[in-house]
């Protein structure tokens, strides 16, 4: 299939994706305003719709591997594009994210994000936001669920190195919850920016949990080791040229 045809298919897909967001928001918002279950139903339905339409509109299939966590855990995921958010939200029962505060004002997206318990963070004030989150959990004010954090703090394109931030270790230590690492190769098919969507198999893989109680430095080393190595393996599986290495996932 020529690049031009795939680009046009991608344009149509992206257009309907945002149209579907608007239509589903109109449908679910009355329920969402009175019952938080409406917000979860809305975001789950939308993300599953995007995955389904991507599979036949642009030939981009998605797959989730590993055991999907359903209890209260910290999910530390590789972040390459909007697609990894879509996949995570489609399968986690009660997903919530640490998100940029600017997204609060995004039409539809911001309102639903706040309703499901996402935590807005000011640029440069991440430590304050993390401390508030820890206090909310301790006081019972925080919504239960699976808290997703991106250890590198932003989207990272395939093949680009970016250090892991210490916020993941702070949350892991203070919350006292298991941490479920998640690896992905979605950036090979769905870039950080642009319209073009490449056909193939995009994967999110939940890796064995890291139990609570590890020392911060050891936890960060373990988290980065398993997420980066497995993401490299998934990208190599998708045909992206990376030097892969074996990882002892069961440790």
One Martini backbone bead per residue (centre of mass of N, CA, C, O) as a GRO file, in nm:
protein
  251
    1UNK     BB    1   0.096   0.036   0.022
    2UNK     BB    2   0.081   0.355  -0.008
    3UNK     BB    3   0.152   0.634   0.157
    4UNK     BB    4  -0.089   0.811   0.060
    5UNK     BB    5  -0.317   0.616   0.138
    6UNK     BB    6  -0.241   0.587   0.438
    7UNK     BB    7  -0.269   0.887   0.503
    8UNK     BB    8  -0.574   0.908   0.435
    9UNK     BB    9  -0.664   0.696   0.637
   10UNK     BB   10  -0.550   0.848   0.881
   11UNK     BB   11  -0.719   1.103   0.853
   12UNK     BB   12  -0.992   0.966   0.887
   13UNK     BB   13  -0.938   0.840   1.160
   14UNK     BB   14  -0.879   1.099   1.322
   15UNK     BB   15  -1.147   1.238   1.265
   16UNK     BB   16  -1.336   1.017   1.393
   17UNK     BB   17  -1.210   1.021   1.675
   18UNK     BB   18  -1.310   1.314   1.748
   19UNK     BB   19  -1.606   1.271   1.683
   20UNK     BB   20  -1.651   1.042   1.889
   21UNK     BB   21  -1.589   1.207   2.138
   22UNK     BB   22  -1.830   1.398   2.107
   23UNK     BB   23  -2.064   1.193   2.094
   24UNK     BB   24  -2.000   1.036   2.360
   25UNK     BB   25  -2.019   1.281   2.543
   26UNK     BB   26  -2.318   1.340   2.497
   27UNK     BB   27  -2.413   1.061   2.605
   28UNK     BB   28  -2.243   1.044   2.899
   29UNK     BB   29  -2.260   1.313   3.065
   30UNK     BB   30  -2.521   1.292   3.232
   31UNK     BB   31  -2.415   1.048   3.390
   32UNK     BB   32  -2.141   1.167   3.488
   33UNK     BB   33  -2.264   1.406   3.669
   34UNK     BB   34  -2.416   1.179   3.876
   35UNK     BB   35  -2.203   0.940   3.791
   36UNK     BB   36  -1.893   0.799   3.781
   37UNK     BB   37  -1.963   0.555   3.599
   38UNK     BB   38  -2.004   0.727   3.343
   39UNK     BB   39  -1.706   0.798   3.303
   40UNK     BB   40  -1.596   0.512   3.270
   41UNK     BB   41  -1.779   0.430   3.036
   42UNK     BB   42  -1.681   0.649   2.841
   43UNK     BB   43  -1.371   0.585   2.830
   44UNK     BB   44  -1.394   0.289   2.755
   45UNK     BB   45  -1.556   0.317   2.495
   46UNK     BB   46  -1.365   0.504   2.341
   47UNK     BB   47  -1.101   0.332   2.350
   48UNK     BB   48  -1.226   0.084   2.209
   49UNK     BB   49  -1.301   0.228   1.951
   50UNK     BB   50  -1.018   0.310   1.862
   51UNK     BB   51  -0.903   0.026   1.843
   52UNK     BB   52  -1.105  -0.083   1.636
   53UNK     BB   53  -1.070   0.131   1.407
   54UNK     BB   54  -0.764   0.094   1.368
   55UNK     BB   55  -0.772  -0.205   1.261
   56UNK     BB   56  -0.947  -0.118   0.978
   57UNK     BB   57  -0.851   0.169   0.881
   58UNK     BB   58  -0.505   0.122   0.931
   59UNK     BB   59  -0.397  -0.164   1.044
   60UNK     BB   60  -0.402  -0.118   1.372
   61UNK     BB   61  -0.321  -0.329   1.606
   62UNK     BB   62  -0.403  -0.444   1.943
   63UNK     BB   63  -0.219  -0.547   2.249
   64UNK     BB   64  -0.248  -0.731   2.558
   65UNK     BB   65  -0.010  -0.811   2.804
   66UNK     BB   66  -0.052  -0.974   3.065
   67UNK     BB   67  -0.156  -0.873   3.383
   68UNK     BB   68  -0.427  -0.702   3.468
   69UNK     BB   69  -0.478  -0.468   3.692
   70UNK     BB   70  -0.738  -0.431   3.972
   71UNK     BB   71  -0.596  -0.306   4.186
   72UNK     BB   72  -0.415  -0.114   4.399
   73UNK     BB   73  -0.182   0.057   4.191
   74UNK     BB   74   0.126   0.118   4.037
   75UNK     BB   75   0.171   0.243   3.705
   76UNK     BB   76   0.472   0.206   3.510
   77UNK     BB   77   0.500   0.370   3.198
   78UNK     BB   78   0.557   0.376   2.888
   79UNK     BB   79   0.583   0.680   2.669
   80UNK     BB   80   0.497   0.752   2.312
   81UNK     BB   81   0.174   0.797   2.298
   82UNK     BB   82  -0.167   0.814   2.288
   83UNK     BB   83  -0.207   0.502   2.262
   84UNK     BB   84  -0.121   0.409   2.548
   85UNK     BB   85  -0.358   0.543   2.685
   86UNK     BB   86  -0.585   0.400   2.538
   87UNK     BB   87  -0.511   0.112   2.627
   88UNK     BB   88  -0.511   0.145   2.932
   89UNK     BB   89  -0.807   0.251   2.960
   90UNK     BB   90  -0.945  -0.004   2.823
   91UNK     BB   91  -0.844  -0.213   3.079
   92UNK     BB   92  -0.862  -0.045   3.320
   93UNK     BB   93  -1.096  -0.009   3.561
   94UNK     BB   94  -0.937   0.253   3.737
   95UNK     BB   95  -0.811   0.500   3.587
   96UNK     BB   96  -0.524   0.716   3.664
   97UNK     BB   97  -0.354   1.034   3.625
   98UNK     BB   98  -0.069   1.214   3.568
   99UNK     BB   99  -0.122   1.552   3.466
  100UNK     BB  100  -0.134   1.819   3.293
  101UNK     BB  101  -0.296   2.107   3.375
  102UNK     BB  102  -0.383   2.196   3.084
  103UNK     BB  103  -0.592   1.951   3.042
  104UNK     BB  104  -0.833   2.066   3.205
  105UNK     BB  105  -0.915   2.265   2.944
  106UNK     BB  106  -0.998   2.039   2.777
  107UNK     BB  107  -1.231   1.939   2.591
  108UNK     BB  108  -1.376   1.676   2.772
  109UNK     BB  109  -1.108   1.550   2.868
  110UNK     BB  110  -1.082   1.711   3.136
  111UNK     BB  111  -1.352   1.629   3.272
  112UNK     BB  112  -1.304   1.323   3.273
  113UNK     BB  113  -1.034   1.315   3.419
  114UNK     BB  114  -1.137   1.434   3.688
  115UNK     BB  115  -1.368   1.224   3.739
  116UNK     BB  116  -1.147   0.970   3.756
  117UNK     BB  117  -0.883   1.107   3.924
  118UNK     BB  118  -0.699   1.291   3.804
  119UNK     BB  119  -0.373   1.463   3.833
  120UNK     BB  120  -0.285   1.778   3.837
  121UNK     BB  121   0.020   1.940   3.703
  122UNK     BB  122   0.253   2.162   3.755
  123UNK     BB  123   0.496   2.312   3.619
  124UNK     BB  124   0.754   2.266   3.860
  125UNK     BB  125   0.526   2.111   4.083
  126UNK     BB  126   0.542   1.796   4.127
  127UNK     BB  127   0.603   1.754   4.429
  128UNK     BB  128   0.339   1.879   4.537
  129UNK     BB  129   0.145   1.684   4.395
  130UNK     BB  130   0.251   1.424   4.523
  131UNK     BB  131   0.196   1.506   4.819
  132UNK     BB  132  -0.110   1.537   4.785
  133UNK     BB  133  -0.168   1.252   4.696
  134UNK     BB  134  -0.065   1.112   4.949
  135UNK     BB  135  -0.264   1.256   5.141
  136UNK     BB  136  -0.526   1.156   5.004
  137UNK     BB  137  -0.477   0.858   5.051
  138UNK     BB  138  -0.449   0.870   5.363
  139UNK     BB  139  -0.750   1.015   5.395
  140UNK     BB  140  -0.948   0.901   5.147
  141UNK     BB  141  -0.985   1.115   4.897
  142UNK     BB  142  -0.893   0.921   4.701
  143UNK     BB  143  -0.938   0.740   4.437
  144UNK     BB  144  -0.966   0.438   4.349
  145UNK     BB  145  -0.696   0.255   4.177
  146UNK     BB  146  -0.495   0.306   3.884
  147UNK     BB  147  -0.188   0.458   3.894
  148UNK     BB  148  -0.050   0.650   3.637
  149UNK     BB  149   0.297   0.664   3.546
  150UNK     BB  150   0.563   0.853   3.390
  151UNK     BB  151   0.893   0.829   3.454
  152UNK     BB  152   0.986   1.045   3.216
  153UNK     BB  153   0.731   1.271   3.192
  154UNK     BB  154   0.705   1.183   2.879
  155UNK     BB  155   0.724   1.156   2.558
  156UNK     BB  156   0.904   0.885   2.385
  157UNK     BB  157   1.074   0.809   2.131
  158UNK     BB  158   1.197   0.582   1.950
  159UNK     BB  159   1.545   0.563   2.047
  160UNK     BB  160   1.512   0.748   2.298
  161UNK     BB  161   1.679   0.895   2.565
  162UNK     BB  162   1.548   0.911   2.911
  163UNK     BB  163   1.536   0.983   3.217
  164UNK     BB  164   1.438   0.891   3.523
  165UNK     BB  165   1.220   0.991   3.765
  166UNK     BB  166   1.174   1.017   4.118
  167UNK     BB  167   0.860   1.014   4.155
  168UNK     BB  168   0.813   0.709   4.147
  169UNK     BB  169   0.962   0.646   4.416
  170UNK     BB  170   0.791   0.819   4.599
  171UNK     BB  171   0.521   0.681   4.551
  172UNK     BB  172   0.607   0.394   4.618
  173UNK     BB  173   0.689   0.452   4.913
  174UNK     BB  174   0.430   0.610   5.026
  175UNK     BB  175   0.198   0.409   4.931
  176UNK     BB  176   0.272   0.093   4.950
  177UNK     BB  177   0.261  -0.022   4.658
  178UNK     BB  178   0.253  -0.187   4.397
  179UNK     BB  179   0.447  -0.217   4.092
  180UNK     BB  180   0.350  -0.191   3.746
  181UNK     BB  181   0.504  -0.251   3.476
  182UNK     BB  182   0.516  -0.094   3.136
  183UNK     BB  183   0.535  -0.185   2.804
  184UNK     BB  184   0.623  -0.057   2.461
  185UNK     BB  185   0.556   0.010   2.077
  186UNK     BB  186   0.360   0.244   1.966
  187UNK     BB  187   0.566   0.455   1.830
  188UNK     BB  188   0.607   0.296   1.560
  189UNK     BB  189   0.290   0.372   1.463
  190UNK     BB  190   0.237   0.620   1.678
  191UNK     BB  191   0.317   0.925   1.693
  192UNK     BB  192   0.353   1.211   1.866
  193UNK     BB  193   0.324   1.335   1.573
  194UNK     BB  194   0.078   1.346   1.350
  195UNK     BB  195  -0.111   1.139   1.114
  196UNK     BB  196   0.044   0.894   1.065
  197UNK     BB  197  -0.039   0.539   1.038
  198UNK     BB  198   0.098   0.235   1.108
  199UNK     BB  199   0.090  -0.075   1.035
  200UNK     BB  200   0.019  -0.331   1.291
  201UNK     BB  201   0.152  -0.423   1.626
  202UNK     BB  202   0.041  -0.296   1.922
  203UNK     BB  203   0.197  -0.296   2.255
  204UNK     BB  204   0.099  -0.387   2.584
  205UNK     BB  205   0.300  -0.472   2.881
  206UNK     BB  206   0.258  -0.642   3.169
  207UNK     BB  207   0.458  -0.674   3.437
  208UNK     BB  208   0.590  -0.782   3.699
  209UNK     BB  209   0.564  -0.701   4.007
  210UNK     BB  210   0.674  -0.465   4.243
  211UNK     BB  211   0.723  -0.480   4.551
  212UNK     BB  212   0.706  -0.346   4.834
  213UNK     BB  213   1.015  -0.199   5.003
  214UNK     BB  214   1.211  -0.078   4.828
  215UNK     BB  215   1.471   0.090   4.755
  216UNK     BB  216   1.485   0.356   4.556
  217UNK     BB  217   1.734   0.288   4.380
  218UNK     BB  218   1.653  -0.006   4.319
  219UNK     BB  219   1.382   0.053   4.196
  220UNK     BB  220   1.474   0.232   3.959
  221UNK     BB  221   1.658   0.023   3.830
  222UNK     BB  222   1.444  -0.194   3.784
  223UNK     BB  223   1.238  -0.035   3.622
  224UNK     BB  224   1.421   0.050   3.386
  225UNK     BB  225   1.516  -0.227   3.299
  226UNK     BB  226   1.238  -0.362   3.225
  227UNK     BB  227   1.108  -0.145   3.044
  228UNK     BB  228   1.335  -0.100   2.833
  229UNK     BB  229   1.391  -0.391   2.747
  230UNK     BB  230   1.100  -0.468   2.662
  231UNK     BB  231   1.054  -0.237   2.464
  232UNK     BB  232   1.281  -0.318   2.275
  233UNK     BB  233   1.161  -0.595   2.204
  234UNK     BB  234   0.894  -0.488   2.086
  235UNK     BB  235   1.025  -0.312   1.865
  236UNK     BB  236   1.176  -0.540   1.725
  237UNK     BB  237   0.918  -0.701   1.658
  238UNK     BB  238   0.823  -0.437   1.474
  239UNK     BB  239   1.113  -0.347   1.319
  240UNK     BB  240   1.284  -0.190   1.515
  241UNK     BB  241   1.612  -0.068   1.556
  242UNK     BB  242   1.738  -0.253   1.829
  243UNK     BB  243   1.915  -0.326   2.122
  244UNK     BB  244   1.871  -0.614   2.279
  245UNK     BB  245   1.778  -0.754   2.606
  246UNK     BB  246   1.777  -0.950   2.865
  247UNK     BB  247   1.525  -1.025   3.122
  248UNK     BB  248   1.442  -1.089   3.469
  249UNK     BB  249   1.110  -1.088   3.528
  250UNK     BB  250   1.086  -1.282   3.794
  251UNK     BB  251   1.245  -1.106   4.022
   0.00000   0.00000   0.00000
